[in-house]
């Protein structure tokens, strides 16, 4: 495996890659887009920071690339959708610089409150001006937008400064917020009550221009705003106007809509604005941490198949992988079986988990089902990363449900596929530690090992059908390895799964389908 490091990375991270043994690492920084396009086809892995822009054009030619590792949190310099469609895992390192970024936000808030940058510039300008009147943060209200890892640390530090902390985050529970000593409020209330507002939410389509002219109009006059998250969450034109209108007393910005920030940006003209050039993660400790984290994640990915901190596929730790691996195998086989059974354009795949399995992370299992299903139609290009995207592009809705209710098995995976013509159900479980079994097809209970070449047929339950099929297979030199039968009632309908040692030719399959009392016959290859 070959890994390209295209941005500056701490030597500790490089050493981890070199010591991995069978991973070759090359460091080539400062590449232009054209140079990266020429280089990238040779590599299986790519490690970046914020300088390298991994565009769709670069991803398109990355024929061997399997993983992109970002030393840091933000991945807005990576076309994640393009990577996902290509089946490339995109990882970040969210833990390595959270303290550094939170401390930077606190430092920016205090600098803003006491006008430290302006006073520093004045003294260094050979002046002795003492008119830089600031405000205390003691007993002031800090509104935090986004109470995740960084926002939580900012809240903790602010509580240490005896600030009143409120937060808006639709994904945080009131119990978690209460444990942090934080009151959760609606965003509009946060705007009305806050003396300081600190932003700690990722930039998404929902948070782009989260704060604009309408939101500034809701704010307390004299509010101060800190943004060490991502540029574009605040509408900069609206911020400029709010400062000019005396609604906002000051802003501390580490990030901008366009970086590097344009010298013509009008915010740079305002004394009320203090800024740094995206330094939130710029400490020696943070850079070592993220370098070590991304290197270890890349090594674990290639050597153990372990996925950690991925932004486009569920992360699977080594411990979780050992527990769900049998179900990943089962899921892929259930999906593949379904794809070879159903007829008509697929509209929906419904996956239901019952019993003990609900205590595990089932999302990767659902993806394995989708992967197995789509591989029949799309081919080997489908993997755990791009399977959900391909399903969505094909208009296939995927529904996942869980219930702890026990049936006849300790754990059960039920997969129902709806098409324009029909709806079919297959259920499976694990026998022992890692032995997958199909236990139900539609209304028929069976116990079949999903492997190799399988003849699946349904018939009216009359004497002689199975014997005739066995004779037909024998006459065509097809050896039967095993057989499972299920029926709804005597003389009703039945289903059979016959494991055979070799594929059944189309000619033989046509003869089986032409037999009286045969409802359908399918050749399944797993």
Buried (B, 14 or more C-beta within 10 A) or exposed (E): BEBBBBBEBBEEBBBBBEEBEEBBBEBEEEBEEEEBBEBBEBBBBBBBBBEBBBBEBBBBEBEEBBBBBBBBBBBBBBBBEBBBBBBBBBBBBBEBBBBBBBBBBBBBBBBBBBBBBBBEEBEEEEEEEEEEEBBEBEEBBBBBBBBBBBBBBBBBBBBEBEBBBBBBBEEBEEEBBEEBEBBBBEBEBBBBBBBBBBBBBBBEEEBEBBBBBEBBEBBBEEBBBBBBBBBBBBBBBBBBBBBEEEBBBBBBBBBBBEEEBEEEBBBEEBEBBBBBEBBBBBBEEBBBBBBBBBBBBBBBBBEEEBBBBBBBBBBBBEEBBEBBBBBBBBBBBBBBBBBBBBEEEBEBBBBBBBBEBBEBEBBBBBBBBBBBBBBBEBEEEBBBBBBBBBBEEEEBEBEBEBEEEEBEBEBBBBBBBBBEEEBBBBBBBBEEEEEBBBBBBBEBBBBBBBEBBBBBBBBEBEEEBBEBBBEBBEEEEBEBBEBBBBBEEEEEBBBBBBBBEEBBEEEBBEBBEEBEBBEEBBBBEB
